[in-house]
Amino acid sequence: MTKSPMTKSEQLLRIDDHDFTMRPAFGGPPIPVGVDVQVESLDTISEVDMDFTMTLYLRHYWKDERLSFPSTNNQSMTFDSRLAKKIWVPDMFFVHSKRSFIHDTTTDNVMLRVHPDGNVLYSLRITVTAMCNMDLSRFPLDTQTCSLEIESYAYTDDDLMLYWKKGNESLNTDERISLSQFLIQKFHTTTKLAFYSSTGWYNRLYIHFTLRRHVFFFLLQTYFPATLMVMLSWVSFWIDRRAVPARVPLGITTVLTMSTIITGVNASMPRVSYIKAVDIYLWVSFVFVFLSVIEYAAVNYLSTVQERKERKLRERLPCTCGIGNPDDMTCDPQISGYTTMDVNSTANYGTAGNYGMPENGGRQERMLAQVVLGDPQLTGQVKRPGYVNIWIDTHAIDKYSRVLFPGSYALFNIIYWSIYS
């Protein structure tokens, strides 16, 4: 078998004189390995996959006396990934990572620096995609905290003591890091022990970062359109009840638009089993739009019922003067046998046939009919002849809806934004 010749640096480090498959000081106390991280970029945050992608510089510090070498000027030596494959290095991995890789353009982004006393710096440039458990119950008015966890794969705390080299100062971030949907509030580090029933206890390092979502995008794309659709549905309350081609398409259009907004929002979200804040707003808005359609159905139905009652009443009357100006409507008493009275005075003793609301500027319809008030079949206990003044207000539901719908929706918005803001 042939053996590749050793370089001068490998001869200086006595690579062949030691077994680098074993950790430094094997059989003795655990070897301390300090870690620091510089975050280069926070690339993506995905709510659908519930993960994040981060690019960072991961640096390890430890001492391996087997790599000490004589030096007159105490100057360190720097190597690339080729020497890193021939010596012992910590076997770090990212817990809960989905994908990770070491950058290799233009060469492997690995640096190994050895000092004369055996202190080693091992640095890698890594991009990792790791899991982030998000609570979306307040989406899109939420704040998320994600963690990147670093741990030794093979060495327990009896063999390797993993720690942050400078505490919280071991984590550095680029000031230019920014995300389109989130505001990065803070980074911080912690250290814990992780237990596995089969292998034991391991030191684990955590990088925590807190993200607050920018809400302005969702205000423009979701909340404002939904609010405008609800307000548009109120327009039908001011449209005449007889304008069926105007009111029905308006109601259907707003309902379909709200359905489209709800579908679009949920298409970009994970299928969680709980209700999100945006779901509450959109579905309450959908209910308001739907109720505006039901309101017109009620108005139309009650108007139809009222018209049927009027028709039956006219059929029972022996003489009908119609709807119009009461001053111009008279019936000849010699022909019909009825007497005429001032229409304004008939309301005082004809209240048994009054319906509707008092005159207050709203639109009202009045039907005047000459009846024989002495006939008990038509007038009951009233024994005087005259007019029965029948007030019919077919727009009462619309009038109340003009106030109740906006008032209720404004109250809902006050409660909603006070809770989630």
C-alpha positions, 0 to 999 in steps of 0.5 A: 500500500502506498501512503500519501506524503505528508505536508510540512505543516502536518509533519510539524503538527505530528499528525501521524503520531496521534490517534485523532479518532479519540477526543483530547484527554480521553479518559480524563475530565470532559473537554471544554468546547466554547462556541460563538455564533455570528448570524449572517442572515435570517432568510425566510420564515414559513408559517405553512411549514413552520420553519425558518432558514438561517445562515450563520458562522459557527465557531468552536474553541477547544484545546488539543495538546496533541496539536501543539508545536514549537514557535519562536514568534507564537504565530498561529497557523491557518488551514482549510477543510483538508486538515480538518478531516485529519484531526479531531473536531467536535461533532456538532449538529442542529437539533430539529433541523430539516436541512443544513449544508456547509457552503462550498463556493468557491471552496469549502467554507471551513477554517481551522486555526491552530495556535502553538499551545494547542488551542484550536479555532474551527469555523464553518459557514452554514445554512440551516433550516430548522423547525419553529413551533408557532402559535398562530392563535393571534395571527397576524397580530402575533409575536413568535419566538424561534430557537436554533439548538446546537448539540454534540451528537456522540459525546455526552456531558461526561466527555464534552462540555459545551458552553457559550464562550462569552455568554450572551456576547457569544451571539452576534448579528448583522445590523442589516438583517431584516425580514419583509413580514417581521420585525426582529426584536431580540436575540439571546442565548441559553444553555440546558441539558438534554436527556436521552433514555438510551445514551444519557445527558448532553449539553445543548446550546440555544439561540432564541430570537423573537419576531413581531409580525408587521401588520400593515400588509395584512391591514391593506390586503385583508382587514380593509377589504373585508371592512369595505365589503361589510360597509358596501353591504349596508348600501342596500338599506338605502335602496328602495325595497322594490328595486330587486335587481339592485339589492339582490346582486349587491348582497350576493356580490359582497358575500362572494367577495368575502368568501374569496378573501377568506379562501385567499387568507387560508390558502397561505396558512397551515391547517391548524385546528384552532381559530386564528385572530384573522379568522374571527374578524373575517367570519364575523364580517362574513356574518354581517354581510350575510345578515344584510342579505337576509335582512332584504329577504325579510323586508321583501317577505313582510312587504308581500304579506302587507300587500296581501292584507291590503288587497283583502281589505280593499276587496271587503270594502264596498267603496274604495277611494285609493291611495293619494291626496285625501283632500281630493278623494270623496265619494258621493254620499247619495250613491254610496251612503257614506259621509265624508269627514276631515281626514286629519280628524279621523286619525283620532277615532280610527286608531284601531286601524293604524299601523307603523311609526309616527311621522318623523321625516321617514317615508310612509305610505297611507291608504284611505278607505271609506267604510261604513263604521256602523257595520260591526263586521268592518269596524267592531265597536266603533259606531260612527261613520267616517274614514279609517286611516291605515298607516303602513310603514314597510321600511321599518326594518331598513330604518333600524338596520341603518343604525343597528348594523353599523353600530354593532360592527363598530362595537365589534371592531372596538372589542377586537382591536382592544384585545389583539392590539 
